[in-house]
Amino acid sequence: MERLFCLYLLIFFVSGRIPVSAQDKFTLNDYETRFPRWRVAANYGPSHISYDFGSYREWGYRTGFDIAYFGKDGDLFGWGIKYDHYQSFVPDEGYRLSNPFIGGTVHVRPDKDAGSNYWSFLMGLGYMGFQEKKVSQSVFKQSAVALCFDLGYDINITRNLYLEIMLSYMLGMVVTDYFEVEDEEVVFPPISRINIGIGLHVHL
């Protein structure tokens, strides 16, 4: 009995499903083929940031994480949280850029069976920070209310594990700023970012 239980656990972790008898499989089929309620994802890739009305543009790299909960198995809409952090270093100019985003999200996934490739969409609203730190130790900081839009294509690897290819756009409208050098004029420019990401996500 213990060996049979261990075998069932092994099959579950490898395939994402518990084997059932032919009779039970018929009654559980509808439940087993729907997407589960939780979606957890992580991705990494290049990003292009633009600020000060396009006067400054810079390529860097970003890391992103998001988690979403769908009310019931197979739901099209879910609610979640997204974190995305951009960084770059420009040695010629002698400064480092940092641009984190964190916010609440709405996820949309198709009405498809689990195990299928599919397109997904995410929209988020949250906080965006911006920091430009120069070698001379002068620091320029901004805080912004930001929107985020993600479009992803998810390729099935195993039943609940997917390879995600993602393209996203972020736009932050500055609400506060800080510059450590006094008597210098500071404008309130929007911050925008285009992101590309490749990563993994699982349905739980």
Buried (B, 14 or more C-beta within 10 A) or exposed (E): EEEEEEEEEEEEEEEBBEEBEEEEEEEEEEEBBBBBBBBBBBBEBBBBBBBEEEEBEBEBEBBBBBBBBBEEBBBEEBEBBBBBBBBBEBEEEEBBBBBBBBBEBBBEBEEBEBBEEBEBEBBBEBBBBBBBBEEEEEBBBBBBBBBBEBEBBBEBEEBBEBBBBBBBEBBBEBEEBEBEEEEEEEEEBBBBBBBBBEBBBBBE
